[in-house]
Amino acid sequence: MLIYGKQLFLHILEQYPKRILAVYLAKECDKKLFSKITKLNVKIERLDEKKAQAMAKGGNHQGFLADIEPILPVSLPSLKNESFLVMLCGVTDMGNIGAIIRSAHAFGFGGIIVAGLKELKVENVLRTSSAAAFEIPICAVQNPLDAINELKLSGFSIYGADMAGESAKSVEFDKKMVLILGSEGEGLPRRLLDKCDKRVCIKMANGFDSLNVSAAAAVLFDRIYNG
C-alpha cells in the first residue's frame, strides 16, 4: 500500500517502522533523517518529480512516499468485546471517514464499522485520519441491518444520530453501545432508525439543523465520552 506526504511518512517512520517495505524520495532530506531511513534496511529509491507525481496520482507527496504493509479490515465478531463502536451508513467521502476515525480514536472508541461501501480506499483514509487508522480496528460490512442485528445479539445498545432525536446532552448512554451515523444529505434511512434503541441529536442555535458528518461525530463522541 502506497502512502505519501511528509507528516504521514514521518509518523509511520517513528511509530511503525516495521510496516515500511520501501521508501521513495523525491527531494533531499537532512543527514539525520536519511540515516534513520537507511536503518530500515529496505529499498530506497530516488524519484524525479514526474515519477513521484505519477505514483501519488497528483497528490501532495512533499517528496516522501513509501510502500507499507496494508491495513486489513477486521471481522465484525472480533469487535464484540468492545464497549463503544461507531457505524457509518451512507458516508462515502474518504476525508470524512478519516476524520471520524481520528475523532473516534481520540475519544476511546474501540472500532469503526463502515457499511455499504463498494470500496474502502484505505490509503486515503489512513492519510486523512492522520494515521489513526493504524490505531483503531476498521470493519467493512455490506448489509447494515444484518450487522445491527448481530450486534444487538451481542448485547450492544444501538443509538442512531437523527435530527428528530433526543438531545445527546440529556441521554445516559449504555456502557456497551453503537452510535450509527448517516450521510449529511439523507441521514439514516427509516429501516435503520427503526432498529435503534434510541435516537440522539445535537441541539444547535441560530436556526442551524445539521453539521458536516465528521463535525457532528466529534460532538457526539465528546458527549458520549465526557457526558
Buried (B, 14 or more C-beta within 10 A) or exposed (E): EBBBBBEBBBBBBEEEEEBBBBBBBBEEBEEEBBEBBEEBEBEBEEBEEEBBBEBBEEBEBBBBBBBBEEBEBBEBEEBBEBEBBBBBBBBBBBBBBBBBBBBBBBBEBBBBBBBBBEEBEBBBBBBBBBBBBBEBBBBBBEEBBEBBEBBBEBEBBBBBBBEEBBEBEEBEBBEBBBBBBBBBEEBBBEEBBEBBEBBBBBEEEEEEEBBEBBBBBBBBBBBBEEE
